[in-house]
Amino acid sequence: MTSRKKNIKRGLWITVAVLMLISLALGWKIYQKVFSPNVRTQAPGPLYLYIPTGSDISDVMKILDEQRLLRNEESFLFTAKQLKYETNIKPGRYLLKDGMNNKELISLLRSGRQSPLNLVFNNIRTKEQLAERVAIQIEAKASSIMNLMNDRDYINDLGFTPENILCLFIPDTYEMYWNTSADQFLKKMLVEYKKFWNTNRMIKAEQTGYKPIEISILASIVQQESNQSDEKPIIAGVYINRLQKDWKLEADPTLVYALGDFSIKRVLSVHKEIESPYNTYKYRGLPPGPICLPTKASIESVLNYTKHTYMYFCAREDFSGYHNFASNYIQHLVNARKFQRALNKRGIKS
């Protein structure tokens, strides 16, 4: 009897020991699934994971699989289920580190702690160019951005029209999140626009007699006339003199914009016949909108334009990028003929 009790007791201890070993083994397996390194970036620099808006767990797995970021997908799915990631998927741009474990990765994705990016745009001529340039940097599609920029009611609420909406955008570098929508992008630009047009600049604009939008439109013309920062205020002064005398601006860059052919190097008489509100050879005043995105420097050149008596200017015949200025038409014709001869000598016909 005593021997039988000892055998039963021994059997119980063996059973307990086996169960403990099984528990330890299972625990170790779970620990490995959750805490073992499972991310391989295979990249020399930073690697970002982009989770689109509206993604579900299958979408996330497809992205991870396509980029071959996981050593073991099964362990990721196991951890995702334990941490309830399937119901807490947040879109965004996430910085991954090589060797991250599943808990670290899922906690990052679940938290929504995404990395912002620097959105940059400059050298823009049209709304289409702007929409495309922005769309390759954030989640919003170019078509969505274009639709809003052409939505008159929406744009009017921002204080603009579809024709002058480009005045809203000040070329610069802006920090924002990748999953920014078209609406959020434009609202962000409105905030930045108001920051740019501070009290000091508003006072200067008032002193010129023009509103910020008008200043930007004129700045866009000045920018297309010259790349030389030191003479932009002089060119701005010419155009303001013309506006004040109710002359037509007769700005060649507006014809190029109206024609939509930005490769034109020489404006001809035939170009001046185009029917367009941007044809400043036909219509007085400023065109309905900017012909490019003027830089901050170009806007400043208008706000701080040079006061003088010049009414005309023409590119110098040395192709230095500078211009000859004149107060009367006779001197302007002399300057213009010099430049025309230089164009002919180089064989530039269009």
C-alpha positions in Angstrom: 0.0 0.0 0.0 2.8 2.3 0.9 4.5 1.5 -2.4 1.4 2.2 -4.3 1.0 5.7 -2.7 4.6 6.5 -3.5 4.0 5.6 -7.1 0.9 7.8 -7.3 2.8 10.7 -5.7 5.7 10.2 -8.1 3.3 10.1 -11.0 1.7 13.4 -9.9 5.0 15.1 -9.6 6.0 13.9 -13.0 2.7 15.1 -14.4 3.2 18.5 -12.8 6.7 18.7 -14.1 5.6 17.8 -17.6 2.9 20.4 -17.5 5.3 23.0 -16.3 7.7 22.1 -19.1 4.9 22.4 -21.6 3.9 25.8 -20.1 7.5 27.0 -20.2 7.8 25.8 -23.8 4.6 27.5 -24.8 5.6 30.6 -23.0 9.0 30.7 -24.6 7.3 30.2 -28.0 4.9 33.1 -27.4 7.8 35.2 -26.1 9.7 34.6 -29.2 6.7 35.4 -31.4 6.2 38.7 -29.6 9.7 39.8 -28.7 12.1 38.3 -31.2 13.5 40.6 -34.0 11.1 40.3 -36.9 11.7 43.4 -39.1 14.4 43.5 -41.7 14.7 46.8 -43.5 17.6 45.9 -45.8 18.1 49.6 -46.5 21.2 51.7 -46.1 19.1 54.7 -44.9 15.8 55.3 -43.2 12.9 53.1 -44.4 9.3 54.2 -44.1 6.2 52.1 -44.2 3.2 53.7 -45.8 -0.3 52.6 -44.6 -3.0 54.1 -46.8 -6.3 55.5 -45.4 -8.9 52.8 -45.1 -6.5 49.9 -45.0 -7.4 46.6 -43.2 -5.1 43.9 -41.8 -5.0 42.2 -45.2 -3.8 45.4 -46.9 -1.2 45.9 -44.2 0.0 42.3 -44.7 0.2 42.8 -48.5 2.3 45.9 -48.1 4.7 44.1 -45.6 4.9 41.1 -47.9 5.6 43.2 -51.1 8.5 45.0 -49.3 9.6 41.7 -47.7 9.9 43.5 -44.3 9.0 40.5 -42.0 11.1 37.5 -41.2 8.0 35.6 -40.0 4.4 36.7 -41.0 2.7 34.2 -38.7 4.2 35.6 -35.6 3.3 39.2 -36.7 -0.4 38.1 -37.2 -0.4 36.4 -33.8 0.9 39.5 -32.0 -1.4 41.7 -34.0 -4.4 39.7 -32.8 -3.2 39.8 -29.2 -2.8 43.6 -29.4 -6.1 44.1 -31.2 -4.3 45.8 -34.1 -6.9 44.6 -36.6 -9.4 47.1 -35.2 -6.9 49.9 -34.6 -5.2 50.3 -37.9 -4.1 53.9 -38.4 -2.9 55.3 -41.8 0.4 57.1 -42.0 4.1 57.1 -42.7 6.0 55.1 -40.1 9.8 54.9 -39.7 10.9 51.3 -39.3 14.2 50.2 -37.7 16.0 47.0 -38.5 15.5 44.3 -35.9 12.2 45.7 -34.4 10.2 43.0 -32.8 6.5 42.4 -33.4 5.4 44.2 -30.2 7.5 47.3 -31.1 6.3 47.4 -34.7 2.6 46.9 -33.9 2.7 49.3 -31.0 4.1 51.9 -33.4 1.5 51.3 -36.1 -1.4 51.0 -33.6 -0.4 54.3 -31.9 -0.4 56.3 -35.0 2.9 57.9 -34.1 3.9 58.5 -37.7 6.9 60.5 -39.0 6.1 63.9 -40.6 7.6 64.7 -44.0 8.9 67.9 -45.6 6.6 68.8 -48.5 8.3 71.0 -51.1 7.0 72.8 -54.1 8.5 75.6 -56.3 8.9 76.4 -60.0 5.2 75.9 -60.6 3.4 77.4 -63.6 -0.1 75.9 -63.4 -2.6 74.3 -61.1 -2.1 71.0 -62.7 1.7 71.1 -62.1 1.1 72.0 -58.4 -1.4 69.2 -57.9 0.9 66.7 -59.4 3.9 67.9 -57.5 2.1 67.7 -54.2 0.4 64.4 -54.9 3.7 62.6 -55.3 4.6 63.6 -51.7 1.4 63.0 -49.8 -1.5 60.6 -49.9 -4.0 63.0 -51.5 -4.4 62.3 -55.3 -3.7 65.0 -57.8 -7.3 64.8 -59.1 -8.7 65.4 -55.6 -6.5 68.5 -55.2 -7.5 69.8 -58.6 -11.2 69.2 -57.9 -11.0 71.4 -54.8 -9.0 74.1 -56.6 -11.7 74.2 -59.3 -14.6 74.1 -56.8 -15.8 77.7 -56.8 -17.9 77.5 -53.7 -15.1 75.8 -51.7 -12.4 78.2 -53.0 -14.6 81.2 -52.3 -14.9 80.2 -48.7 -11.1 80.4 -48.5 -11.2 83.9 -49.9 -10.1 83.1 -53.5 -11.4 82.1 -56.9 -10.5 79.2 -59.1 -8.7 81.7 -61.3 -6.4 83.2 -58.6 -6.2 80.2 -56.2 -2.5 79.8 -56.9 -2.0 83.0 -54.9 -2.7 80.8 -51.8 0.4 78.8 -52.2 3.7 80.3 -51.1 6.7 78.2 -52.4 8.5 76.8 -49.5 9.1 73.7 -47.4 6.2 72.6 -45.2 6.1 69.9 -42.5 3.0 67.7 -42.6 1.9 64.1 -42.4 1.8 61.8 -45.4 -1.8 60.9 -45.0 -2.9 64.6 -45.4 -6.1 64.8 -47.5 -6.7 67.4 -50.3 -8.9 69.4 -48.0 -6.4 69.3 -45.1 -3.6 70.3 -47.5 -5.5 73.4 -48.7 -6.5 74.3 -45.2 -2.8 74.0 -44.1 -1.8 76.3 -46.9 -4.4 78.9 -45.8 -2.8 78.9 -42.4 0.6 79.4 -43.9 -0.7 82.1 -46.2 -2.0 84.1 -43.3 1.3 83.7 -41.5 3.1 85.0 -44.5 0.8 88.0 -44.9 1.6 89.4 -41.5 0.8 92.9 -40.3 4.0 94.4 -41.8 3.4 93.0 -45.3 -0.3 93.9 -45.2 0.7 97.5 -44.4 3.1 97.5 -47.3 0.5 96.1 -49.6 -1.9 98.9 -48.5 0.7 101.5 -49.3 1.1 100.2 -52.8 -2.7 100.5 -53.3 -3.1 96.8 -54.0 -4.5 93.8 -52.2 -2.3 90.7 -51.4 -3.8 88.7 -54.2 -3.1 91.5 -56.7 0.4 91.8 -55.3 0.9 88.1 -55.9 -0.4 88.3 -59.5 2.0 91.1 -60.3 4.8 89.3 -58.6 4.2 86.3 -60.8 4.7 88.5 -63.9 7.8 90.1 -62.4 9.2 86.7 -61.7 8.8 85.5 -65.2 10.4 88.7 -66.6 13.7 88.3 -64.7 15.8 85.9 -62.7 17.9 88.8 -61.4 16.7 89.6 -57.8 18.3 93.0 -57.8 16.3 94.4 -60.7 12.9 92.8 -59.9 11.9 95.9 -57.8 12.7 98.1 -60.8 10.5 95.9 -63.1 7.8 95.9 -60.5 8.0 99.7 -60.5 7.5 99.8 -64.3 4.4 97.8 -64.1 3.0 99.8 -61.2 3.7 103.0 -63.2 1.7 101.5 -66.1 -1.2 100.5 -63.9 -1.3 103.9 -62.3 -1.5 105.6 -65.7 -4.1 103.0 -66.8 -1.8 101.6 -69.5 -2.0 98.1 -70.7 0.7 96.0 -69.0 1.8 94.5 -72.3 3.8 91.8 -70.4 5.2 89.1 -72.7 5.1 86.4 -70.0 1.3 86.7 -69.8 1.1 85.8 -73.5 3.3 82.8 -73.0 1.0 81.7 -70.2 -2.1 82.3 -72.3 -0.6 80.2 -75.2 0.3 77.4 -72.7 3.7 77.0 -74.5 6.4 77.6 -72.0 9.1 76.8 -74.5 8.6 80.1 -76.3 11.7 82.3 -76.2 10.6 85.1 -78.5 7.2 86.6 -78.4 6.0 87.5 -81.9 3.2 89.9 -83.1 1.0 86.9 -83.9 1.1 85.8 -80.3 -0.4 89.2 -79.3 -3.7 88.3 -81.1 -4.6 85.4 -78.8 -8.0 85.8 -77.2 -7.5 85.4 -73.5 -8.0 87.3 -70.3 -4.3 86.8 -69.8 -3.5 88.7 -72.9 -2.3 92.0 -71.4 -1.7 93.4 -74.8 -5.5 93.4 -75.3 -6.8 94.0 -71.8 -6.0 96.6 -69.2 -5.2 95.8 -65.6 -3.9 92.6 -64.1 -4.8 89.2 -65.5 -7.4 87.2 -63.5 -4.7 85.1 -61.8 -1.0 84.5 -61.4 1.0 83.1 -64.3 3.2 81.1 -61.9 3.7 80.6 -58.1 5.7 83.7 -57.2 8.5 83.2 -54.6 8.6 85.1 -51.4 11.4 87.2 -52.9 9.3 88.1 -55.9 6.4 89.2 -53.7 8.8 91.3 -51.6 10.1 92.9 -54.8 6.6 94.2 -55.5 5.9 95.2 -51.9 9.2 97.1 -52.0 9.1 98.2 -55.6 11.5 101.0 -56.8 9.9 104.3 -57.5 11.1 105.8 -60.8 9.9 107.2 -64.1 10.6 104.2 -66.3 7.7 103.0 -68.4 9.5 100.5 -70.6 12.1 97.8 -70.4 13.7 95.4 -72.8 16.1 92.5 -72.3 19.7 93.5 -72.8 21.4 92.4 -76.0 24.2 90.7 -74.0 21.8 88.0 -72.8 22.9 88.6 -69.2 19.4 88.3 -67.9 19.3 92.0 -67.1 17.2 94.7 -68.9 17.6 98.2 -70.3 15.0 100.6 -69.0 13.5 103.7 -70.6 11.2 106.5 -69.7 10.1 107.3 -73.2 9.2 105.2 -76.2 11.9 106.5 -78.5 14.6 105.2 -76.2 12.7 102.0 -75.7 12.7 101.4 -79.5 16.5 101.8 -79.6 16.9 99.3 -76.8 14.4 96.9 -78.4 16.2 97.0 -81.8 19.5 96.1 -80.1 17.9 93.0 -78.6 16.1 92.0 -81.8 19.3 92.1 -83.7 21.0 90.0 -81.0 18.1 87.4 -81.3 18.4 87.4 -85.1 22.2 86.9 -84.8 21.7 83.8 -82.7 18.9 82.5 -84.9 16.2 82.6 -82.2 12.9 82.9 -84.1 10.4 81.5 -81.6 
